[in-house]
Amino acid sequence: MSFTDKAKAKAQEMSGLAKERIGDATDNERLRAQGASEQRTARDRQKEAGRNVKNFEK
């Protein structure tokens, strides 16, 4: 995973965190769920990229 990809994933994760917190503060369940989903997607991308690097090194 390149630095640019890592930065994009981290930005998506932070965006998801912000949405989730705003959803909590405004009692907006849909926004909270959307934020949680974005965070999960970003973390999965980072994990998948790490696995790809480990497989490439073998």
Rosetta silent file (secondary structure, phi, psi, omega in degrees, C-alpha in Angstrom):
SEQUENCE: MSFTDKAKAKAQEMSGLAKERIGDATDNERLRAQGASEQRTARDRQKEAGRNVKNFEK
SCORE:     score description
SCORE:     0.000 S_00000001
   1 L     0.000  125.179 -179.274    0.000    0.000    0.000 S_00000001
   2 L   -75.248  166.555  179.113    1.523    3.274   -1.055 S_00000001
   3 H   -59.078  -39.405 -179.867    1.677    6.319    1.153 S_00000001
   4 H   -62.863  -42.879  178.476   -1.100    7.922   -0.889 S_00000001
   5 H   -64.196  -41.029  177.937   -3.378    4.911   -0.371 S_00000001
   6 H   -62.430  -42.407 -179.816   -2.647    4.927    3.364 S_00000001
   7 H   -65.292  -40.480  178.280   -3.448    8.630    3.551 S_00000001
   8 H   -64.507  -42.551  179.716   -6.722    8.142    1.668 S_00000001
   9 H   -65.487  -40.632  179.195   -7.742    5.266    3.934 S_00000001
  10 H   -66.656  -39.648  177.825   -6.883    7.271    7.043 S_00000001
  11 H   -64.021  -40.466  177.991   -8.849   10.265    5.742 S_00000001
  12 H   -65.310  -39.221  178.845  -11.846    8.012    5.074 S_00000001
  13 H   -64.364  -42.526  179.588  -11.534    6.549    8.564 S_00000001
  14 H   -68.262  -37.232  176.583  -11.442   10.016   10.148 S_00000001
  15 H   -62.765  -42.302  177.869  -14.392   11.144    8.029 S_00000001
  16 H   -63.799  -39.342  178.043  -16.342    8.124    9.217 S_00000001
  17 H   -63.568  -42.818  178.810  -15.467    8.897   12.826 S_00000001
  18 H   -62.699  -44.197  179.187  -16.680   12.477   12.418 S_00000001
  19 H   -62.250  -41.419 -178.999  -19.952   11.313   10.840 S_00000001
  20 H   -64.015  -43.778 -179.759  -20.488    8.787   13.601 S_00000001
  21 H   -67.716  -39.081  176.879  -19.943   11.379   16.329 S_00000001
  22 H   -64.764  -40.234  176.894  -22.177   13.938   14.635 S_00000001
  23 H   -61.462  -39.711  176.851  -24.835   11.238   14.299 S_00000001
  24 H   -64.937  -44.369 -176.533  -24.529   10.500   18.010 S_00000001
  25 H   -66.887  -35.184 -177.084  -24.750   14.171   18.944 S_00000001
  26 H   -98.177    2.946 -178.644  -27.790   14.843   16.757 S_00000001
  27 L    59.244   39.035  179.371  -29.436   11.490   17.461 S_00000001
  28 L  -103.642   99.485 -174.628  -29.294   10.676   13.736 S_00000001
  29 H   -64.942  -36.227 -179.488  -29.056    6.887   13.522 S_00000001
  30 H   -65.537  -43.196  179.212  -28.528    6.819    9.755 S_00000001
  31 H   -66.712  -38.911  178.452  -25.533    9.172    9.889 S_00000001
  32 H   -62.620  -43.956  179.685  -24.050    7.218   12.802 S_00000001
  33 H   -66.582  -38.887  178.652  -24.342    3.948   10.893 S_00000001
  34 H   -63.422  -41.985  178.709  -22.859    5.494    7.746 S_00000001
  35 H   -64.178  -43.182  178.589  -19.867    6.732    9.733 S_00000001
  36 H   -62.658  -39.664  179.299  -19.298    3.351   11.342 S_00000001
  37 H   -64.531  -42.290  178.747  -19.474    1.706    7.935 S_00000001
  38 H   -63.106  -40.999  178.449  -16.896    4.099    6.464 S_00000001
  39 H   -62.135  -45.026 -179.986  -14.520    3.407    9.327 S_00000001
  40 H   -61.296  -43.392  179.993  -14.870   -0.338    8.868 S_00000001
  41 H   -61.540  -44.108 -179.438  -14.244   -0.058    5.128 S_00000001
  42 H   -64.473  -42.814  179.362  -11.097    2.011    5.648 S_00000001
  43 H   -65.345  -39.266  178.575   -9.709   -0.402    8.256 S_00000001
  44 H   -63.759  -39.811  177.086  -10.426   -3.382    6.006 S_00000001
  45 H   -61.405  -42.395 -179.761   -8.538   -1.735    3.154 S_00000001
  46 H   -65.573  -41.527  178.844   -5.531   -1.172    5.371 S_00000001
  47 H   -65.044  -43.658 -179.612   -5.573   -4.783    6.608 S_00000001
  48 H   -62.319  -40.748  179.223   -5.945   -6.156    3.089 S_00000001
  49 H   -64.833  -39.005  177.644   -3.026   -4.090    1.861 S_00000001
  50 H   -63.340  -40.267  177.533   -0.895   -5.387    4.724 S_00000001
  51 H   -65.162  -39.414  178.795   -1.742   -8.963    3.797 S_00000001
  52 H   -62.962  -39.332  179.062   -0.859   -8.297    0.163 S_00000001
  53 H   -66.271  -43.434  179.084    2.546   -6.970    1.167 S_00000001
  54 H   -62.179  -40.700  178.759    3.233  -10.014    3.361 S_00000001
  55 H   -67.765  -33.067 -179.477    2.242  -12.368    0.540 S_00000001
  56 H   -69.281  -33.803 -176.622    4.449  -10.478   -1.906 S_00000001
  57 H   -71.304  -22.166 -177.084    7.495  -10.839    0.351 S_00000001
  58 L   -70.949    0.000    0.000    7.279  -14.665    0.372 S_00000001
